[in-house]
Amino acid sequence: MNRNPVELAQALIRFDTSNPPGNEAACVAYVNGLLTQVGIETTLLARSPQRPNLIARLPGEGRALPLLLYGHLDVVPTTNQLWSHPPFEGVIEDGYLWGRGALDMKGGVAMMLAAFLRAKDEGLRPAGDILFALLSDEEGGGDDGAKFLVEQHPEHFAGVRHAIGEFGGFTLHLGGQRFYPIQVVEKQVCWMKIRVSGPAGHGSLPMRGGAMAKVARLLQQVEQHRLPVHVTAPARTMIEGMAASLPLATRQLLRQLLIPTMT
């Protein structure tokens, strides 16, 4: 059976799981077949038949809490995009794997899958269970994926305190040093609803001072306004940690990011 993460990534890319609509079922079935073939316990859970989620478990010795590996199989659409290589063929050229999802995140899923299969092959008995979850609908909000599992099937994640998921960034090169940042938080969304009124008009005879004109002026003000900078504790810890390993001049420059008025 295939254990090569590159070849696994190629196979996953060849499933068109563009979201919308997703249709991750065939891709999930492929992975499920690889896992069950070697005797790994799996569970399929779905809110919609064509959008299943998979949870696999590698039993441990029960001396530690479970560790969760998770990733998603859906990808963003390729409609009206110009690709130098077909997005769903998994072509390797010039040392690179080309295809939709190579980075986000079928490449990562392939690495997790390869490691999971290898652990089973080698008879690994970790201190605690290792869970491997493959999700649908990450690109569309998670209603059929993570949200569905957390709300409807939380028992599958009982005891999990640590998880390795989607890769949140890339290496940083500063002052001759290489850093591997660790993501511990996510930005959140602040939705605002604004109601603007104005005189009624018609497309054939637009009114000056109408509601749309007011919205345009409002958007311009928002675009020109400098929002306040808040240095959070995780950001401060990361920047201070990086600065400590840099030459003096670079260190001082980096620490200016901690001064809101200079950021």
Stockholm file with secondary structure:
# STOCKHOLM 1.0

chainA/1-263         MNRNPVELAQALIRFDTSNPPGNEAACVAYVNGLLTQVGIETTLLARSPQRPNLIARLPGEGRALPLLLYGHLDVVPTTNQLWSHPPFEGVIEDGYLWGRGALDMKGGVAMMLAAFLRAKDEGLRPAGDILFALLSDEEGGGDDGAKFLVEQHPEHFAGVRHAIGEFGGFTLHLGGQRFYPIQVVEKQVCWMKIRVSGPAGHGSLPMRGGAMAKVARLLQQVEQHRLPVHVTAPARTMIEGMAASLPLATRQLLRQLLIPTMT
#=GR chainA/1-263 SS CCCCHHHHHHHHHTSCCBTTTCCCHHHHHHHHHHHHHTTCEEEEEESSTTSEEEEEEECCCSSSCCEEEEEECCBCCCTTCCCSSCTTSCEEETTEEESTTTTTTHHHHHHHHHHHHHHHHTTCCCSSCEEEEEESCTTTTSTTTHHHHHHHCGGGGTTCCEEECSCCCCCEEETTEEECCCCCCCCCCCCCCCCCCCCCCBTTBCCTTCHHHHHHHHHHHHHHSCCCCCCCHHHHHHHHHHHTTSCHHHHHHHHGGGSGGGC
#=GC SS_cons         CCCCHHHHHHHHHTSCCBTTTCCCHHHHHHHHHHHHHTTCEEEEEESSTTSEEEEEEECCCSSSCCEEEEEECCBCCCTTCCCSSCTTSCEEETTEEESTTTTTTHHHHHHHHHHHHHHHHTTCCCSSCEEEEEESCTTTTSTTTHHHHHHHCGGGGTTCCEEECSCCCCCEEETTEEECCCCCCCCCCCCCCCCCCCCCCBTTBCCTTCHHHHHHHHHHHHHHSCCCCCCCHHHHHHHHHHHTTSCHHHHHHHHGGGSGGGC
//
